Amino acid sequence: MTKTARIFSALLATTMLGVSVPAFAQSGEVNIYSYREQSLLQPLLDKFTAETGIKANVLYAGDGLLDRVEAEGELSPADVVLTVDIGNLVGAEEKGLTQKITTPVLDERVPAAYRDEDDNWTALSLRSRVFYVAKDRVDATALTYEDLASDEWKGRLCTRTGTHAYNIGLIAHYIAVNGEEKARDWLGKVRDNLAFAPTGNDRQQVKFLLEGSCDLAIVNTYYMGAMLNNEAEPEQKDWANAARIIYPDAEGAGTQVNVAGGFIAKHAPNVDNANALIGFLLSDEAQAIYADTNYEFPVVPGAPINELVASWGELKASPVPLTQVAANRALAAQLVDELKFDEGPQK
């Protein structure tokens, strides 16, 4: 295929995705494709521009950005892609959409478990899938993932669909630690301990706690902060105030974590500026903005943690490399389907 044909093909594919192609960036700019919401990212980019003079152009989208970068091919104006979930980061590398990040601070500041061994992607912040328990009905202060399968929790658990990326990540982590057969047995018992078939989103699980529909909900950490500070929907404050967080396996092997992260696009027209942005996002200043704006954990050890997040207890993150978790995501999805997890209790 000629270069002209490749350009036409990429443009046609991009048009079919329902999005327009931005103009190519010029020197002094960096183009960002972002799954992260504007309310989180903009304060970071304002700081970045103020400190470096590099203008940040952003395309925000809820999904489809990796497909877009792939369809645009050599024509893609994307320099940096910011996304959530380890599956997206590893998937981008497997599709050949990444290039090596060369900013020297990467290896200095990010633990090996949270970046690609060849520096094709990096985590920028951490989130954890934890237990929210009803304050008035649960006395326990320490629990493990194994506890979810015990008879004590029969009919007392709730969570969103097992096929959601958040739960797939948790199940994949369990497989990485314990193996397939033990994970199958565990997940079947968790299914049978559910109060009802999985339904709703993470915030609704916390509402179920307030209503007394379940006693333990599996929810991402940052929703607690988001609900406690939700002025637009103040009823969510009541939901959150009815619950407290327990970090699973905090006294053992450590709590499962997932990430928000980024990579430099293979055909980035502004590679130096892209590396400058990644380096900035790993600075203590940027890590603190992440922590304060979205109630996430810094990926850089020793970076400031939001005071509200710190009040929930200390996160002892599992040391299992994220690449091992990602490698088990397909099997996790297979087990969810095989065990009919989303149909709820079978006995």
Secondary structure, 3 states (H helix, E strand, C coil): CCHHHHHHHHHHHHHHCCCCCCCCCCCCEEEEEECCCHHHHHHHHHHHHHHHCCEEEEEECCCCHHHHHHHHHHHCCCCEEEEECHHHHHHHHHCCCEECCCCCHHHHHCCHHHECCCCCCEEEEEEEEEEEEECCCCCCCCCCCHHHHCHHHCCCEECCCCCCHHHHHHHHHHHHHHCHHHHHHHHHHHHHHECCCCCCCHHHHHHHHHHCCCCEEEEECHHHHHHHCCCCCCHHHHHHHCEEEECCCCCCCCECEEEEEEEEECCCCCHHHHHHHHHHHCCHHHHHHHHHHHCCEECCCCCCCCHHHHCCCCCCECCCCHHHHHHCHHHHHHHHHHCCHHHCCCC
